Amino acid sequence: MNRLLLSLLIAIYATSCNYETKDFEIGKYHIGHLTDSTQVKDLKMIFSNDSISHFDSDNALSSNIKAIEIFDKQGNKLLVLSPRIFSDSTSVISNVQIMDSRYKTKENISTLSTFKDIADAYKITRINNLINSIVVSVNTINATFTIDKKELPANLRFDRKLNIEATHIPDNAKIKYFFVNWNNK
């Protein structure tokens, strides 16, 4: 009897762990149950256990709202979504900012990852040098990672014309922002 109960508990735990992992998995065309073809009107169903800001499924989105924020029941911000067309409830989500570290790729990349973690897991497609940050693009997962220039050596922080290479970025440079972009579809 004890073995049966123990086996049942292990099976339930394993099943619940898999379900939770899927809820927070990031792939090229999905983030949890959100996909690159999800329409704004479907957000209430997908995030039924969470809170959605700036959203009314009957009236879609106001034209002055530029993002939809998703919060869990404890008030933690999970995601920031940008629809392709803001005032259209049938518009698809085109850009997602990952806010919660529970969201991870299969390679275990999250908002808590470092540049080394990203470089070890993926081929870096491009590095853009901006005023206060650099943007590291990884096309294999449609992702961009913003790293504050404060994470770079002092001689690389101020010249925007400098071509920054992956070898210039310290391994321990932290991610400031993590985005998944579905704009190119």
QUIRA-V54064 format. One record per residue. N is the residue number from 0. RES is the residue in one letter. BURIAL is + if it has 16 or more other ideal C-beta (glycine too) atoms within 10 Angstrom, else -. Layout:
n=N res=RES burial=BURIAL
n=N res=RES burial=BURIAL
//
This chain:
n=0 res=M burial=-
n=1 res=N burial=-
n=2 res=R burial=-
n=3 res=L burial=-
n=4 res=L burial=-
n=5 res=L burial=-
n=6 res=S burial=-
n=7 res=L burial=-
n=8 res=L burial=-
n=9 res=I burial=-
n=10 res=A burial=-
n=11 res=I burial=-
n=12 res=Y burial=-
n=13 res=A burial=-
n=14 res=T burial=-
n=15 res=S burial=-
n=16 res=C burial=-
n=17 res=N burial=-
n=18 res=Y burial=-
n=19 res=E burial=-
n=20 res=T burial=-
n=21 res=K burial=-
n=22 res=D burial=-
n=23 res=F burial=+
n=24 res=E burial=+
n=25 res=I burial=+
n=26 res=G burial=-
n=27 res=K burial=-
n=28 res=Y burial=-
n=29 res=H burial=+
n=30 res=I burial=+
n=31 res=G burial=+
n=32 res=H burial=-
n=33 res=L burial=+
n=34 res=T burial=-
n=35 res=D burial=+
n=36 res=S burial=-
n=37 res=T burial=+
n=38 res=Q burial=-
n=39 res=V burial=+
n=40 res=K burial=-
n=41 res=D burial=+
n=42 res=L burial=+
n=43 res=K burial=-
n=44 res=M burial=-
n=45 res=I burial=-
n=46 res=F burial=+
n=47 res=S burial=-
n=48 res=N burial=-
n=49 res=D burial=-
n=50 res=S burial=-
n=51 res=I burial=+
n=52 res=S burial=-
n=53 res=H burial=-
n=54 res=F burial=+
n=55 res=D burial=-
n=56 res=S burial=-
n=57 res=D burial=-
n=58 res=N burial=-
n=59 res=A burial=+
n=60 res=L burial=+
n=61 res=S burial=-
n=62 res=S burial=-
n=63 res=N burial=-
n=64 res=I burial=-
n=65 res=K burial=-
n=66 res=A burial=-
n=67 res=I burial=+
n=68 res=E burial=+
n=69 res=I burial=+
n=70 res=F burial=+
n=71 res=D burial=-
n=72 res=K burial=-
n=73 res=Q burial=-
n=74 res=G burial=-
n=75 res=N burial=-
n=76 res=K burial=-
n=77 res=L burial=+
n=78 res=L burial=+
n=79 res=V burial=+
n=80 res=L burial=+
n=81 res=S burial=+
n=82 res=P burial=+
n=83 res=R burial=-
n=84 res=I burial=-
n=85 res=F burial=+
n=86 res=S burial=-
n=87 res=D burial=-
n=88 res=S burial=+
n=89 res=T burial=-
n=90 res=S burial=+
n=91 res=V burial=+
n=92 res=I burial=+
n=93 res=S burial=+
n=94 res=N burial=+
n=95 res=V burial=+
n=96 res=Q burial=+
n=97 res=I burial=+
n=98 res=M burial=+
n=99 res=D burial=+
n=100 res=S burial=-
n=101 res=R burial=+
n=102 res=Y burial=+
n=103 res=K burial=+
n=104 res=T burial=+
n=105 res=K burial=-
n=106 res=E burial=-
n=107 res=N burial=-
n=108 res=I burial=+
n=109 res=S burial=+
n=110 res=T burial=+
n=111 res=L burial=-
n=112 res=S burial=+
n=113 res=T burial=+
n=114 res=F burial=+
n=115 res=K burial=-
n=116 res=D burial=+
n=117 res=I burial=+
n=118 res=A burial=+
n=119 res=D burial=-
n=120 res=A burial=+
n=121 res=Y burial=+
n=122 res=K burial=-
n=123 res=I burial=+
n=124 res=T burial=-
n=125 res=R burial=-
n=126 res=I burial=+
n=127 res=N burial=-
n=128 res=N burial=+
n=129 res=L burial=-
n=130 res=I burial=-
n=131 res=N burial=-
n=132 res=S burial=+
n=133 res=I burial=+
n=134 res=V burial=+
n=135 res=V burial=+
n=136 res=S burial=+
n=137 res=V burial=+
n=138 res=N burial=-
n=139 res=T burial=-
n=140 res=I burial=+
n=141 res=N burial=+
n=142 res=A burial=+
n=143 res=T burial=+
n=144 res=F burial=+
n=145 res=T burial=+
n=146 res=I burial=+
n=147 res=D burial=-
n=148 res=K burial=+
n=149 res=K burial=-
n=150 res=E burial=+
n=151 res=L burial=+
n=152 res=P burial=-
n=153 res=A burial=-
n=154 res=N burial=-
n=155 res=L burial=+
n=156 res=R burial=-
n=157 res=F burial=-
n=158 res=D burial=-
n=159 res=R burial=-
n=160 res=K burial=-
n=161 res=L burial=-
n=162 res=N burial=-
n=163 res=I burial=+
n=164 res=E burial=-
n=165 res=A burial=-
n=166 res=T burial=-
n=167 res=H burial=+
n=168 res=I burial=+
n=169 res=P burial=-
n=170 res=D burial=-
n=171 res=N burial=-
n=172 res=A burial=+
n=173 res=K burial=-
n=174 res=I burial=+
n=175 res=K burial=+
n=176 res=Y burial=+
n=177 res=F burial=+
n=178 res=F burial=+
n=179 res=V burial=+
n=180 res=N burial=+
n=181 res=W burial=+
n=182 res=N burial=-
n=183 res=N burial=-
n=184 res=K burial=-
//
